[in-house]
Amino acid sequence: MRDVPLILAVDDTPQNLDLLTRRLQSQGYEVATAADGVAALARVADLVPDLILLDIMMPKLDGIETVRRLKADAAYRHIPVILVTAKSDPRDVVEGLDAGGDDYLTKPIDHAALLARVRSMLRIKTLHDIVLDQARELAEWNQMLEQRVAEQVEQIGRMGRLRRFLPPQVADLVVAGCGGLDPLESHRRDVTVVFGDLRGFTSFAETAKPEEVITVLREYHAAVGDLVMRYEGTLERFVGDGVLVLFNDPLLQRDHTERAVMMSLKMRECIQFLAEGWRKRGHDLGFGVSVARGHATLGSVGFEHRLEYSVIGTIPNLACRLCSEARSGQILLTRRVVACLRDTIEAVLIGKLDLKGFHKPVPAFELVSSRSASDETTCTAIDGKAE
């Protein structure tokens, strides 16, 4: 939008153009001129004026045909046109208004009438320009909104794909940026690890049809996965019939050991229910589980084209080895887990077990029962050991 309105005066009489120019310039308007309709169309295309004063009677191309062509062009139809005609020929006025003219003046032109009509048409033009600017702004905002929605939809899609390959908590923090902390960077943390696997699965997998093996695994994984989500654990990995779940990373949980034990109980209950259905299909499968607590290293492992979130150290190894000693339906706990929940669970020492990879026998406890635990559950390591 210009600071000073530009008016195009079109007339084939030089004296008329000179008079219009002087009158309009005296009011602070900028004025351009053309001597006929052909020249006027060229000046409009070049200057795009804010208002046109257009004489009707002109050679080459008269004012009526000129205004008709202007209004037929979407780029210029918004420019107001004041027709200038002889007072004795009202038919020109009617025809000119029908062709698209917005107002008219009669010759000889009255100075006050000229300025009043010019101001009126320029107000209309200003309002039109404001509407156009707002429409353009709205279109830009809509485009920006569509782009943001598309980006968010794409992000949601990436998030959905990411959550299929990473634990949901890790995926959420990766996408959110997690306040500058990357959960995939290596770090140490006190965690509780649950390891469980099916009893009798190896012999079952060797003799059963592949389709039946996959069906059983899908049922098993679906049940376990639902419990992991319910107790807000982090599913570190499925390894065939083995499952490793950790608590207190990447999301901190004050009651992570309690959650782990309660989830283990629910896992046993759920798998026992599934096992009844499997037995009816001729498959004898059980479930053993263990829970260990201590410090471990967490972060991403792998190579450039394939990275996985993983927990590494003595604690996940201890949970895995201890699980291999559990009978079907048995939940084995380390000493530190028992110490952490001593007021809410009943557990019995089954002895010190010689576990592969551990130089000393490891005390193992069997979970007998559990009472409703308080949210204030805390834990203190026994003798500073992670057992």
C-alpha angles and dihedrals in degrees: 000000000000124000090223118035115243116221123193113210115198121191135133092220113083093205091056091049091049092050093048092046094052094046094049096042089052087063092052098261124138112235134202124181142210130184100213144006096271092053089044093057090050092050091048091053090048101041107020092211125208094233138011126212102199127189113214101210107064137134124250094017121013125219096257094056090041093055090044091057092045094052091046090060112080090208093062108022090097092064109100116234125206110198118217115206144159113275092229095061112063090165089074090056094051093046092045093051090048089052090056108278115150101206140347144224128199127222131281086049117229110223096220093046090049094054093043093053092044092052091046094051093044090053089054090047091050092052090048091051091049091052090048091050091049091047090050090048091049091050090051091049090048090050090049090047092049089050092050091047090049090049091049092048089050090048090050089050091050089046091052091050092044092051089057092060102032131045106271093242091053093045091050092052093045092053094041093049090234095233096297094311116116112209089203092062114098115266142153123241142162104251141168115229127201120196123184137166142169122268115228093015097125095058090041091054091049095054106028126084113267091242091055092048091053091046092053092047092050092051091047095046092046092053094045093043092053091054092047090055092045093054093039095240124155113245101218096181150327113228105186103289092350123095129190119196126177133193132207096036135121087354115046115236122185091200097041095132092050090050091050094052094045090050090050090055091050091047091054091048093048096046091048088057091049091046090060089059092045091053090054086057090050099260120127105203132154137179134235128184141182136194126208133173133201145093119314139169116251134186142085124325130181133061139294097287099038125034127171132192107241145172116223134185144055097316099060089042090050092050091049095048093044091051091055087061094051118103121223109292093013125125114200123197134194122236093257093053090052091048091050094053100029092128095050107037139050114222134166128211109244093185142268112307128209103228126189111258095019119104095204130046111265122224110238128195129197117222109235103174143338134218126205105285127219122244087237093070110145134176137214121192117242111243088342091289126137095226 
